[in-house]
Amino acid sequence: MSVEQKSPQGTRLNVKLTPGTDRRRITEVLANTPGVQSVIQTFPDETDEELSRLYILEVDPANLKAALRQLHQNPHVQYAEETVRRKLIR
């Protein structure tokens, strides 16, 4: 699968929120992303503040540009980028 191809479920985005973003704001920021299909906290049991702010969003590929634009403009988002597909080496 090339980098340009998308999974049938959706396109994955890596998102890191800014320090101090509260739980209510996290839900609001991520749930209102255009085309969002799922939100996964990368390290849900992590006590380290830095790692606890990492999320993976699956968005409808048709909404990818709008989702990234909205996330980049949100002051509670430190960064948002499309997850790079990696080929596993056997």
C-alpha positions in Angstrom: 0.0 0.0 0.0 1.5 3.3 -1.0 1.5 6.4 1.2 -1.2 8.0 -0.9 -3.7 5.1 -0.5 -6.1 5.3 2.4 -7.5 2.5 4.5 -11.2 1.7 3.9 -12.0 2.7 7.4 -10.6 6.1 7.2 -7.4 8.2 7.1 -5.5 8.3 10.4 -4.2 11.5 11.9 -1.7 11.9 14.7 -2.7 14.7 17.0 -1.0 16.2 20.0 -2.9 18.6 22.2 -1.3 21.6 24.0 -0.3 21.4 27.6 -3.1 22.0 30.1 -6.0 21.2 27.7 -8.7 20.0 30.0 -10.9 16.9 29.4 -14.0 18.8 28.4 -12.0 20.8 25.8 -10.3 17.6 24.5 -13.7 16.0 23.7 -14.9 19.2 22.1 -11.8 19.7 20.0 -11.6 16.1 18.7 -15.3 15.2 18.3 -16.0 18.3 16.2 -13.3 17.5 13.6 -14.9 17.2 10.2 -15.4 13.6 9.1 -14.2 12.1 12.4 -15.0 8.4 12.6 -13.1 7.5 15.8 -10.8 9.0 18.4 -8.2 6.9 20.2 -5.9 8.1 22.9 -2.5 6.7 22.0 -1.5 6.0 25.6 -4.7 6.0 27.7 -3.1 4.8 31.0 0.0 7.0 30.7 0.8 9.3 33.7 3.4 11.2 31.7 1.7 14.5 30.7 3.5 14.7 27.4 2.5 11.2 26.2 -1.1 11.5 27.6 -1.7 14.3 25.0 -1.3 12.1 22.0 -4.3 10.9 20.0 -5.1 9.1 16.8 -8.1 10.2 14.8 -9.7 8.3 12.0 -11.4 10.6 9.5 -13.3 10.1 6.3 -10.8 10.5 3.5 -13.2 12.9 1.8 -12.8 15.2 4.8 -9.1 15.0 5.3 -8.2 18.5 4.2 -11.0 20.1 6.1 -10.1 18.1 9.2 -6.4 19.1 9.1 -7.3 22.7 8.4 -9.6 22.9 11.4 -7.1 21.1 13.7 -4.2 23.4 12.6 -6.3 26.5 13.4 -7.3 25.3 16.8 -5.2 26.8 19.6 -5.6 23.6 21.7 -3.8 21.5 19.1 0.0 21.5 19.1 0.2 19.5 15.9 -1.9 17.3 13.6 -0.5 15.3 10.7 -1.5 12.4 8.6 -0.1 9.1 9.8 2.6 7.8 7.5 2.1 4.3 6.3 5.1 2.1 7.1 6.0 -1.1 5.3 6.8 -3.8 7.8 10.0 -5.7 7.1 10.0 -9.4 7.6 
